[in-house]
Amino acid sequence: MENKSFEEYINELENILKSLENRDITLDDAVKNYTKGVEISKKCYQILDSNEKLVISQMTDSGLVDFDPTKNN
C-alpha cells in the first residue's frame, strides 16, 4: 500500500463505503472492497497513533504537561 495522507485514506474509505452500500455490487467485489477498507483503516489508526505519540512527546519534553493517557484529569 502506497503512502498517502490521512485525508486521502479517509476519502478512499468513504468511496469504499459508498460502493459497499450499492445493492448492485457483487459479493466478490464487496469482499475485496471490505478487505481493502480494513487495510486502509489500519493505516489510518497507525497514522493517528504515531501523531499522538509525537504530540505527547513534544508536550512532555517541553514541560507543558505531565501527560498520562490512562489518568482522568
Backbone as XML, in Angstrom:
<?xml version="1.0"?>
<chain id="A" units="angstrom">
  <residue number="1" name="MET">
    <atom name="N" x="0.852" y="-1.180" z="0.000"/>
    <atom name="CA" x="0.000" y="0.000" z="0.000"/>
    <atom name="C" x="0.892" y="1.235" z="0.000"/>
  </residue>
  <residue number="2" name="GLU">
    <atom name="N" x="0.597" y="2.140" z="-0.900"/>
    <atom name="CA" x="1.411" y="3.348" z="-1.017"/>
    <atom name="C" x="1.147" y="4.298" z="0.150"/>
  </residue>
  <residue number="3" name="ASN">
    <atom name="N" x="2.107" y="5.169" z="0.400"/>
    <atom name="CA" x="1.940" y="6.166" z="1.456"/>
    <atom name="C" x="1.126" y="7.332" z="0.938"/>
  </residue>
  <residue number="4" name="LYS">
    <atom name="N" x="0.046" y="7.610" z="1.630"/>
    <atom name="CA" x="-0.824" y="8.724" z="1.296"/>
    <atom name="C" x="-1.058" y="9.514" z="2.567"/>
  </residue>
  <residue number="5" name="SER">
    <atom name="N" x="-1.672" y="10.663" z="2.402"/>
    <atom name="CA" x="-2.017" y="11.453" z="3.579"/>
    <atom name="C" x="-3.223" y="10.808" z="4.269"/>
  </residue>
  <residue number="6" name="PHE">
    <atom name="N" x="-3.399" y="11.183" z="5.525"/>
    <atom name="CA" x="-4.540" y="10.696" z="6.292"/>
    <atom name="C" x="-5.845" y="11.034" z="5.564"/>
  </residue>
  <residue number="7" name="GLU">
    <atom name="N" x="-5.917" y="12.249" z="5.061"/>
    <atom name="CA" x="-7.120" y="12.695" z="4.372"/>
    <atom name="C" x="-7.390" y="11.884" z="3.101"/>
  </residue>
  <residue number="8" name="GLU">
    <atom name="N" x="-6.336" y="11.526" z="2.395"/>
    <atom name="CA" x="-6.507" y="10.705" z="1.193"/>
    <atom name="C" x="-7.040" y="9.321" z="1.554"/>
  </residue>
  <residue number="9" name="TYR">
    <atom name="N" x="-6.516" y="8.751" z="2.642"/>
    <atom name="CA" x="-7.018" y="7.451" z="3.097"/>
    <atom name="C" x="-8.488" y="7.542" z="3.509"/>
  </residue>
  <residue number="10" name="ILE">
    <atom name="N" x="-8.867" y="8.619" z="4.203"/>
    <atom name="CA" x="-10.262" y="8.795" z="4.614"/>
    <atom name="C" x="-11.168" y="8.899" z="3.393"/>
  </residue>
  <residue number="11" name="ASN">
    <atom name="N" x="-10.723" y="9.621" z="2.369"/>
    <atom name="CA" x="-11.509" y="9.716" z="1.124"/>
    <atom name="C" x="-11.689" y="8.349" z="0.483"/>
  </residue>
  <residue number="12" name="GLU">
    <atom name="N" x="-10.631" y="7.548" z="0.496"/>
    <atom name="CA" x="-10.728" y="6.192" z="-0.047"/>
    <atom name="C" x="-11.738" y="5.361" z="0.734"/>
  </residue>
  <residue number="13" name="LEU">
    <atom name="N" x="-11.691" y="5.483" z="2.067"/>
    <atom name="CA" x="-12.645" y="4.752" z="2.894"/>
    <atom name="C" x="-14.080" y="5.166" z="2.588"/>
  </residue>
  <residue number="14" name="GLU">
    <atom name="N" x="-14.298" y="6.457" z="2.415"/>
    <atom name="CA" x="-15.633" y="6.943" z="2.080"/>
    <atom name="C" x="-16.113" y="6.367" z="0.751"/>
  </residue>
  <residue number="15" name="ASN">
    <atom name="N" x="-15.216" y="6.301" z="-0.223"/>
    <atom name="CA" x="-15.576" y="5.727" z="-1.526"/>
    <atom name="C" x="-15.878" y="4.237" z="-1.405"/>
  </residue>
  <residue number="16" name="ILE">
    <atom name="N" x="-15.126" y="3.539" z="-0.588"/>
    <atom name="CA" x="-15.370" y="2.111" z="-0.381"/>
    <atom name="C" x="-16.722" y="1.909" z="0.284"/>
  </residue>
  <residue number="17" name="LEU">
    <atom name="N" x="-17.021" y="2.729" z="1.285"/>
    <atom name="CA" x="-18.321" y="2.626" z="1.952"/>
    <atom name="C" x="-19.470" y="2.854" z="0.974"/>
  </residue>
  <residue number="18" name="LYS">
    <atom name="N" x="-19.315" y="3.838" z="0.111"/>
    <atom name="CA" x="-20.355" y="4.106" z="-0.889"/>
    <atom name="C" x="-20.548" y="2.898" z="-1.807"/>
  </residue>
  <residue number="19" name="SER">
    <atom name="N" x="-19.432" y="2.286" z="-2.201"/>
    <atom name="CA" x="-19.547" y="1.129" z="-3.098"/>
    <atom name="C" x="-20.191" y="-0.056" z="-2.383"/>
  </residue>
  <residue number="20" name="LEU">
    <atom name="N" x="-19.898" y="-0.201" z="-1.072"/>
    <atom name="CA" x="-20.492" y="-1.309" z="-0.318"/>
    <atom name="C" x="-21.989" y="-1.095" z="-0.085"/>
  </residue>
  <residue number="21" name="GLU">
    <atom name="N" x="-22.429" y="0.148" z="-0.071"/>
    <atom name="CA" x="-23.853" y="0.449" z="0.090"/>
    <atom name="C" x="-24.639" y="0.205" z="-1.195"/>
  </residue>
  <residue number="22" name="ASN">
    <atom name="N" x="-23.939" y="0.091" z="-2.308"/>
    <atom name="CA" x="-24.567" y="-0.156" z="-3.604"/>
    <atom name="C" x="-25.108" y="-1.585" z="-3.639"/>
  </residue>
  <residue number="23" name="ARG">
    <atom name="N" x="-26.379" y="-1.708" z="-3.863"/>
    <atom name="CA" x="-27.002" y="-3.044" z="-3.866"/>
    <atom name="C" x="-26.627" y="-3.862" z="-5.105"/>
  </residue>
  <residue number="24" name="ASP">
    <atom name="N" x="-26.061" y="-3.214" z="-6.105"/>
    <atom name="CA" x="-25.708" y="-3.919" z="-7.341"/>
    <atom name="C" x="-24.309" y="-4.513" z="-7.305"/>
  </residue>
  <residue number="25" name="ILE">
    <atom name="N" x="-23.573" y="-4.327" z="-6.217"/>
    <atom name="CA" x="-22.201" y="-4.822" z="-6.128"/>
    <atom name="C" x="-22.210" y="-6.346" z="-5.969"/>
  </residue>
  <residue number="26" name="THR">
    <atom name="N" x="-21.277" y="-6.990" z="-6.631"/>
    <atom name="CA" x="-21.185" y="-8.447" z="-6.495"/>
    <atom name="C" x="-20.566" y="-8.795" z="-5.141"/>
  </residue>
  <residue number="27" name="LEU">
    <atom name="N" x="-20.811" y="-9.989" z="-4.692"/>
    <atom name="CA" x="-20.256" y="-10.445" z="-3.420"/>
    <atom name="C" x="-18.730" y="-10.412" z="-3.464"/>
  </residue>
  <residue number="28" name="ASP">
    <atom name="N" x="-18.166" y="-10.842" z="-4.570"/>
    <atom name="CA" x="-16.713" y="-10.851" z="-4.717"/>
    <atom name="C" x="-16.136" y="-9.438" z="-4.591"/>
  </residue>
  <residue number="29" name="ASP">
    <atom name="N" x="-16.765" y="-8.479" z="-5.264"/>
    <atom name="CA" x="-16.300" y="-7.091" z="-5.172"/>
    <atom name="C" x="-16.499" y="-6.525" z="-3.777"/>
  </residue>
  <residue number="30" name="ALA">
    <atom name="N" x="-17.607" y="-6.884" z="-3.138"/>
    <atom name="CA" x="-17.866" y="-6.410" z="-1.778"/>
    <atom name="C" x="-16.791" y="-6.911" z="-0.815"/>
  </residue>
  <residue number="31" name="VAL">
    <atom name="N" x="-16.414" y="-8.161" z="-0.941"/>
    <atom name="CA" x="-15.380" y="-8.724" z="-0.073"/>
    <atom name="C" x="-14.038" y="-8.059" z="-0.338"/>
  </residue>
  <residue number="32" name="LYS">
    <atom name="N" x="-13.706" y="-7.842" z="-1.605"/>
    <atom name="CA" x="-12.452" y="-7.158" z="-1.946"/>
    <atom name="C" x="-12.423" y="-5.746" z="-1.380"/>
  </residue>
  <residue number="33" name="ASN">
    <atom name="N" x="-13.530" y="-5.020" z="-1.554"/>
    <atom name="CA" x="-13.599" y="-3.656" z="-1.035"/>
    <atom name="C" x="-13.535" y="-3.638" z="0.484"/>
  </residue>
  <residue number="34" name="TYR">
    <atom name="N" x="-14.219" y="-4.570" z="1.123"/>
    <atom name="CA" x="-14.185" y="-4.646" z="2.585"/>
    <atom name="C" x="-12.760" y="-4.893" z="3.067"/>
  </residue>
  <residue number="35" name="THR">
    <atom name="N" x="-12.076" y="-5.828" z="2.437"/>
    <atom name="CA" x="-10.693" y="-6.153" z="2.813"/>
    <atom name="C" x="-9.786" y="-4.948" z="2.633"/>
  </residue>
  <residue number="36" name="LYS">
    <atom name="N" x="-9.942" y="-4.256" z="1.519"/>
    <atom name="CA" x="-9.154" y="-3.042" z="1.279"/>
    <atom name="C" x="-9.484" y="-1.976" z="2.320"/>
  </residue>
  <residue number="37" name="GLY">
    <atom name="N" x="-10.750" y="-1.849" z="2.681"/>
    <atom name="CA" x="-11.168" y="-0.891" z="3.700"/>
    <atom name="C" x="-10.542" y="-1.179" z="5.058"/>
  </residue>
  <residue number="38" name="VAL">
    <atom name="N" x="-10.453" y="-2.445" z="5.413"/>
    <atom name="CA" x="-9.819" y="-2.831" z="6.677"/>
    <atom name="C" x="-8.344" y="-2.442" z="6.657"/>
  </residue>
  <residue number="39" name="GLU">
    <atom name="N" x="-7.668" y="-2.682" z="5.547"/>
    <atom name="CA" x="-6.252" y="-2.314" z="5.424"/>
    <atom name="C" x="-6.067" y="-0.804" z="5.548"/>
  </residue>
  <residue number="40" name="ILE">
    <atom name="N" x="-6.919" y="-0.043" z="4.891"/>
    <atom name="CA" x="-6.832" y="1.418" z="4.954"/>
    <atom name="C" x="-7.126" y="1.897" z="6.374"/>
  </residue>
  <residue number="41" name="SER">
    <atom name="N" x="-8.112" y="1.290" z="7.009"/>
    <atom name="CA" x="-8.465" y="1.656" z="8.379"/>
    <atom name="C" x="-7.279" y="1.441" z="9.323"/>
  </residue>
  <residue number="42" name="LYS">
    <atom name="N" x="-6.584" y="0.331" z="9.168"/>
    <atom name="CA" x="-5.392" y="0.058" z="9.982"/>
    <atom name="C" x="-4.327" y="1.131" z="9.759"/>
  </residue>
  <residue number="43" name="LYS">
    <atom name="N" x="-4.145" y="1.518" z="8.511"/>
    <atom name="CA" x="-3.161" y="2.559" z="8.182"/>
    <atom name="C" x="-3.549" y="3.879" z="8.840"/>
  </residue>
  <residue number="44" name="CYS">
    <atom name="N" x="-4.832" y="4.214" z="8.822"/>
    <atom name="CA" x="-5.304" y="5.454" z="9.464"/>
    <atom name="C" x="-5.010" y="5.418" z="10.965"/>
  </residue>
  <residue number="45" name="TYR">
    <atom name="N" x="-5.284" y="4.294" z="11.609"/>
    <atom name="CA" x="-5.003" y="4.174" z="13.039"/>
    <atom name="C" x="-3.511" y="4.300" z="13.329"/>
  </residue>
  <residue number="46" name="GLN">
    <atom name="N" x="-2.674" y="3.754" z="12.450"/>
    <atom name="CA" x="-1.223" y="3.883" z="12.632"/>
    <atom name="C" x="-0.798" y="5.344" z="12.537"/>
  </residue>
  <residue number="47" name="ILE">
    <atom name="N" x="-1.358" y="6.064" z="11.570"/>
    <atom name="CA" x="-1.030" y="7.480" z="11.408"/>
    <atom name="C" x="-1.459" y="8.254" z="12.644"/>
  </residue>
  <residue number="48" name="LEU">
    <atom name="N" x="-2.686" y="8.014" z="13.106"/>
    <atom name="CA" x="-3.183" y="8.709" z="14.298"/>
    <atom name="C" x="-2.334" y="8.388" z="15.525"/>
  </residue>
  <residue number="49" name="ASP">
    <atom name="N" x="-1.974" y="7.126" z="15.685"/>
    <atom name="CA" x="-1.182" y="6.709" z="16.835"/>
    <atom name="C" x="0.198" y="7.360" z="16.831"/>
  </residue>
  <residue number="50" name="SER">
    <atom name="N" x="0.850" y="7.374" z="15.678"/>
    <atom name="CA" x="2.183" y="7.970" z="15.623"/>
    <atom name="C" x="2.130" y="9.476" z="15.852"/>
  </residue>
  <residue number="51" name="ASN">
    <atom name="N" x="1.091" y="10.123" z="15.342"/>
    <atom name="CA" x="0.948" y="11.555" z="15.563"/>
    <atom name="C" x="0.618" y="11.872" z="17.021"/>
  </residue>
  <residue number="52" name="GLU">
    <atom name="N" x="-0.189" y="11.043" z="17.639"/>
    <atom name="CA" x="-0.497" y="11.235" z="19.054"/>
    <atom name="C" x="0.775" y="11.108" z="19.896"/>
  </residue>
  <residue number="53" name="LYS">
    <atom name="N" x="1.579" y="10.105" z="19.601"/>
    <atom name="CA" x="2.831" y="9.904" z="20.335"/>
    <atom name="C" x="3.776" y="11.087" z="20.143"/>
  </residue>
  <residue number="54" name="LEU">
    <atom name="N" x="3.826" y="11.617" z="18.936"/>
    <atom name="CA" x="4.671" y="12.769" z="18.653"/>
    <atom name="C" x="4.227" y="13.982" z="19.464"/>
  </residue>
  <residue number="55" name="VAL">
    <atom name="N" x="2.929" y="14.254" z="19.486"/>
    <atom name="CA" x="2.403" y="15.401" z="20.224"/>
    <atom name="C" x="2.653" y="15.231" z="21.719"/>
  </residue>
  <residue number="56" name="ILE">
    <atom name="N" x="2.396" y="14.054" z="22.239"/>
    <atom name="CA" x="2.620" y="13.795" z="23.667"/>
    <atom name="C" x="4.087" y="13.975" z="24.011"/>
  </residue>
  <residue number="57" name="SER">
    <atom name="N" x="4.962" y="13.459" z="23.163"/>
    <atom name="CA" x="6.404" y="13.587" z="23.395"/>
    <atom name="C" x="6.825" y="15.048" z="23.412"/>
  </residue>
  <residue number="58" name="GLN">
    <atom name="N" x="6.341" y="15.799" z="22.445"/>
    <atom name="CA" x="6.704" y="17.216" z="22.384"/>
    <atom name="C" x="6.162" y="17.991" z="23.576"/>
  </residue>
  <residue number="59" name="MET">
    <atom name="N" x="4.959" y="17.651" z="24.024"/>
    <atom name="CA" x="4.373" y="18.343" z="25.168"/>
    <atom name="C" x="5.137" y="18.029" z="26.448"/>
  </residue>
  <residue number="60" name="THR">
    <atom name="N" x="5.475" y="16.771" z="26.645"/>
    <atom name="CA" x="6.178" y="16.404" z="27.878"/>
    <atom name="C" x="7.621" y="16.890" z="27.846"/>
  </residue>
  <residue number="61" name="ASP">
    <atom name="N" x="8.255" y="16.840" z="26.675"/>
    <atom name="CA" x="9.627" y="17.340" z="26.552"/>
    <atom name="C" x="9.695" y="18.842" z="26.811"/>
  </residue>
  <residue number="62" name="SER">
    <atom name="N" x="8.637" y="19.549" z="26.458"/>
    <atom name="CA" x="8.591" y="20.991" z="26.658"/>
    <atom name="C" x="8.164" y="21.365" z="28.073"/>
  </residue>
  <residue number="63" name="GLY">
    <atom name="N" x="7.785" y="20.368" z="28.851"/>
    <atom name="CA" x="7.340" y="20.626" z="30.211"/>
    <atom name="C" x="5.956" y="21.230" z="30.272"/>
  </residue>
  <residue number="64" name="LEU">
    <atom name="N" x="5.217" y="21.151" z="29.175"/>
    <atom name="CA" x="3.882" y="21.745" z="29.152"/>
    <atom name="C" x="2.877" y="20.942" z="29.969"/>
  </residue>
  <residue number="65" name="VAL">
    <atom name="N" x="3.078" y="19.642" z="30.001"/>
    <atom name="CA" x="2.111" y="18.806" z="30.700"/>
    <atom name="C" x="2.773" y="17.485" z="31.071"/>
  </residue>
  <residue number="66" name="ASP">
    <atom name="N" x="2.384" y="16.977" z="32.227"/>
    <atom name="CA" x="2.790" y="15.623" z="32.620"/>
    <atom name="C" x="1.661" y="14.711" z="32.142"/>
  </residue>
  <residue number="67" name="PHE">
    <atom name="N" x="1.793" y="14.209" z="30.933"/>
    <atom name="CA" x="0.703" y="13.538" z="30.268"/>
    <atom name="C" x="0.724" y="12.042" z="30.514"/>
  </residue>
  <residue number="68" name="ASP">
    <atom name="N" x="-0.389" y="11.538" z="31.038"/>
    <atom name="CA" x="-0.581" y="10.103" z="31.190"/>
    <atom name="C" x="-1.990" y="9.793" z="30.690"/>
  </residue>
  <residue number="69" name="PRO">
    <atom name="N" x="-2.099" y="9.201" z="29.477"/>
    <atom name="CA" x="-3.428" y="8.977" z="28.887"/>
    <atom name="C" x="-4.303" y="8.029" z="29.686"/>
  </residue>
  <residue number="70" name="THR">
    <atom name="N" x="-3.732" y="7.296" z="30.631"/>
    <atom name="CA" x="-4.532" y="6.375" z="31.427"/>
    <atom name="C" x="-5.217" y="7.063" z="32.602"/>
  </residue>
  <residue number="71" name="LYS">
    <atom name="N" x="-4.807" y="8.296" z="32.912"/>
    <atom name="CA" x="-5.399" y="9.046" z="34.018"/>
    <atom name="C" x="-6.511" y="9.939" z="33.506"/>
  </residue>
  <residue number="72" name="ASN">
    <atom name="N" x="-7.528" y="10.090" z="34.311"/>
    <atom name="CA" x="-8.577" y="11.078" z="34.030"/>
    <atom name="C" x="-8.264" y="12.313" z="34.832"/>
  </residue>
  <residue number="73" name="ASN">
    <atom name="N" x="-7.863" y="13.388" z="34.167"/>
    <atom name="CA" x="-7.516" y="14.618" z="34.873"/>
    <atom name="C" x="-8.734" y="15.417" z="35.229"/>
  </residue>
</chain>
